[in-house]
Amino acid sequence: QFMTFAKPPRPTFGESDIPHLLQEVVTLAEQDSRAEGKTFLVHADSNLPPLTVDEDQIKQVVWNLVINALDAAREVIALRVRTLGHSVEVKIADDGPGMPPEIMARATEPFRTTKAQGTGLGLAICKRIVEAHGGTLRLESVPEAGTAVSFVLPATPPLAEEA
């Protein structure tokens, strides 16, 4: 994880089916022991524009966010992908205890973690990958109601626009 953070690979863009990607990650996450007794809800808009991304990198982002949600969720993890103009928003939300504002404010900084076994690189890597795709990452949290992390990606990535 440190090497990925220190020197992230340049994205290799191609068309991707984001709803299918989300379902692949959920299928893997359901095999994790932390998923026992938890429900995954997946919803995708039907009118999603084609999205050009590095599928492996975006899968890594979704995986990191789902693992964080698994660690926090009481019962439900919801994944949603929807159209926002010429962009696509992916949101992963849990019904866990939420994050206090002082933790949330620095959550994407490297080596910040509240987990005993955490490295503090997961969200930092997610942020870096999303930004390399020309997107933005956003965290929302309500104490005792859960946390949602969303990222918005343009339908056309920055490198494709330059070509």
N, C-alpha and C positions, 0 to 999 in steps of 0.2 A: 504494500500500500504506500509506503514511503517513497519508493522509486516511482510509482505512478504519479504521486503528487509532485515530486521533485522534477520529473521530466515526463510529462504526459505525452503519449503518442499523438501525432497529428491525426485528426479525424479523416477517415476514408468514407466519403459520402456515397450513398446509394439510396434508392427508394425503399421505404420501409412501411410495413403494415403495423402501425403502433398498437391497435387493439389486439392483434395476434401476439405481439411482443409482450404486452401486459399479461395476457393469458398464459404465455410460456413461463413468465416469472412466477405467477400465482401457482401454477402447477408444481413448480419446484419448491416454492415456499410451503405449500401444503404438506410436503414430506418432512419438513423441519419439526422437531419435537415441540418447539414453541407454538406451533400452529394448532396443537391439540385443543379442542373446545372453542376454537375461534372460527368465525365465518368471514369469508372474503366476498365482497360485493364488487362486481366489475361492470361498469357502464361505459359505452362508447357512443358518441353521436353518430348518426348514420351519414351525415354530410361532411365528413372529414376531408380536407384537401389532401392531395398527395404530399407526403413529407419526405424530404431528402435529408438523411442523417447517417451517422456512423452507428449502425444498429448495435454493434457490440458495446460501444460506449454508452449509448442510451439504455441498453439493457442493464449495464453496470449501475447507472444512476437509479433506475427503477428498483433493482435488486437491493441496493444500499438503503433506499427509502422504505422498501417493504420490510427489510430486516429490522430497521429502527421501529417501524410500526408494530412488528411482531413482539419486540421487546417491551413495548409500552401498552399495547391494546389489552383491554379487558375481555372483549367479546368480538368486536367487529373491526375489520380493516376494509376501507372502501377505496377503490381505484376508479378514477373517472378520466376520460379523455374527451375533450370537446373543442369545437371550433371557436376561435376568437379572431374574427376578421380574416386576415391572411396568415394567421398563426394557429398553433394547436397548443392547448393547455392540458397537461397531465397533472392530476392531483391525487396524492395518496394521503388518506386520513385515518386516524385511529381514535378509539374511544377511551384512551388511557387517561392518566392523571394530568396531562399537559405539562408545559414547561413554564417555570417562573420567568418573568421578563428579563431578569439579569442573565439567565442562562441562554435564553433565546437570542438575545442581542449579540452574543458572541459564538453562537452554535456553529457557524460556518468557518470559523477560524481554525487553522490547523492545530492539532494536539489538544483541542478542547473536548473533553468527554466527561460524562457523569457515570459511565459504565465501568465496573470493576475490571472487565477484560477488554475495554475499548481502547483504540489507538487515537481517537479524535481526528481521524482523517476521512471518515466516510462522507460527511456533509461537505467538507472542504473539497474533496475530489468531485463530488456531485456538482458543486458550484462551478468548479473549473471546467468540467466537461460541458455543462450547459452553456456557459459563456463562450466556449470555443465553437459552439454551434450557433452563436449569435442570439442566444436566449437569456432568460433571467430566471432566477430561483427565488422563491418566496416562502417564508415560514409564517404560520399563524398558529397560535396556541391559546387555549382558554383553560385556566386551572380547573381541574376536576372534570373537564369536558372533552379533552383530547387535543391532538396536534394534527395539523394538515401542512404538508409540504407540496408546493406546486411548482412546476416549471413550464415556461412558455417558450416554444420553439417556432421560428419563422418557417413558413412552408419552403422557402428557398434559403439555404444556408449562405453565410457570408462568402465562402470560397466559390460557390457556384455562381454567385452574382458577379464576381470579379472576372470569371472566365469568359 
